């Protein structure tokens, strides 16, 4: 029982890139295609398409459906939370053998508006493009989403300068720091703070 649980955990930790490589090894003739969906319907399309693959017996032609996402740290009201951001809103990736049947299964999935390609023929992604997309998905350090911009008035909500109001002078995304010009004793003084220590006015 414990061994089964350990194996289950190992499977869950498989990266998107490893999963994709395994799928490609199992189906060397398959290619990645991009389908266009209504924006905001990507998850629904993925679920619907996976059901259609099963119900229409296309498991031997359509092997994987991916919504490219990356983790992003969002800071709101001094709270940090990790959210999944879609890398290409309105697009879904499908690993498949392109046949009349597989095209029909994918193209007629609700909320799919079409394949990406020239004319009526879908164009597969290049290997390099697929690698770049999957590399972005498995990036270890989430990107930080900042809701304030340079020149904007912010309030310091934590630390020795708490309750001071200042102007954002510089944003360092790599360090997660913001330089704020705080006015005290009649002079503007630059203060370096963590993103969590300031909030928009």
N, C-alpha and C positions, 0 to 999 in steps of 0.2 A: 504493500500500500504506500509506504513512504517513498519507495523507489519510483512508483508511478507519479507521485506528486512532484518529485524532483525532476522527472523527465518532462512533466507538464510545464514546470517553471522554465526549464531550458528552452522549450519550444516557444514560450511566450517572449523570451528575451531575444529571439531571432530578429535581426535587423531587417528593414525593408529590402536592403540591398542583397542580403543573404537569401531571403525568400524569393526575390526576383531571379537571382542566379540559379537557385534550385529549380525554379519553374522553367527557366531558359534551357538548363541542362536536360531536363526531362522532355522538352519539346524544342529541339534545335532549329526546326523550320519556322517556328512561330516568330512573329514580329510585334513590336509595340505600335499601337495606333492611338491617336488622340480623338476623342469624341467631344463635341461641343454640347453643352447643356444650358438650360435656363439657369442664370446665376442664382445661387441659394438652393438649387435642387440637386447638387452633386451627390449628397449622401443618399437621397431618395433614388436617384438614377442607379447608383452602385447596388443598392438593395434590390431594386426592381430587376436590374440586369442579371444579378446572381440568381434570382428566382427563375427568370426566363431561361437562363442557361440550363438549369436543372430540369424545368418542366418541358423544354423543347429539345432535350437530349443533345445539347451542344457542348458537353463537357470535354469531348475529344477535339474540339476546335477553338474553344475560348477558355483560357486557363487562369487568367488573373485580372482583377479589376482594382485599380489603385486611384485614390484621390491624393495627389501630392500635397502634403501638409508639413509645416514646421512649427516647433514650439516657439512661442513668443511670450515674454514677460510683460504683462500689462500693469501699469501703475495707476491706480485710481484712488483718490482720497487717501493717499498715504498707505494704501494696501497693495501688496505685490501678489499677483496671481498669474499662473501659467495658463495660457490659452493656446489652442491649436488653430493656426492660421493657414488658410488655403493658399498655396504658392501660386496657383493659376486658377482664380475663381472662374467658374463656368466651364472647366475642362476636366475630363476624366481619362485616365490611361487604361488601355486594354491590351493584354498580351493574347494574341490569337493567330490562327491560321485563317487567312482571308479566303473565304469561299462564299458562294451565293447564300448558303444557309446561315453562316456566321454573320455575314453582312446584314441579312434580314433580321436576325435575332437582336443584334445591337441597334441597328438603325430604327427599328420600330418599338424600341423601349420608350415608355412614356417619359416626356420631358427631354429626350435626346433630339437635338435639332439637326445633327448631321455629323459626319466624319470630317476631320481636318485633312485637306488635300487639294490637289489641283483638279478642277472640273468635277466629274462625278466619281473619280477614282481616288480612294483614300490613299494617303502617302504615309508609309511607316516612318517612325522616328529613327534617326541615326543612333548607333550604339553609344556614341559619345554624349548625345543629348540625354539618353536614358540614364547614363552613369551620373551626369551632372544633377539631374532631378533627384535621383535616389540618394546622392551624396548630401544634398541640401536637406533631405528628409531625416537623415540620421545624424545631423550635426549635434554634437553633445551639449554645447552651451547654447541655451535658447537666446534668441535676439530679444533685446529690450525695446518695448514700444513706449515712446515718450509722448505724453499728451500736451506738453508745452513746447514753445519754440523760442528762438533767440529774440530778444527785445520785448518779450511778454512779461507782464507783472505776475509775480508768484508770491505765495506766503510760505514762510518757513514754519513747518509743523513739528519739528523735532530738533533737539540739540540746544546748544547755548544761545543760538539766535532765534529760538522759538518765538513766534508771533511777529517777527520782523517781516516787512514787505520789501521786496527787491525786484530788480530787473534781471532777467536771464541774459548773461553776457556770453556764455559758451557752454556747449554740451559735449561731453566726452562719452560717446557710446561704449567704447571698449572698456573703460574703467567704471562705467555706471555712475559718473559724477557730473555735476552741473556747477558752473561758476555763476554766482549771483552777486550783483552789485547791491549791497545793503547800505542804506544811508544811516549813519549815526555820527553824532558830534558835528553835524553839518557837512560831512564828507561822505562820498560814495566809496565804500571799501569792498573789494572783491573777496568773496567767501566761497570756498569749495565745499560742496555738500553732496551727499548721496541722493540719488533720484527719489528715494523714499522720504527724504527730509523736506521736500517741498511739494506744494500742491498749487493748482491753478486757482486764480482768484475768481 
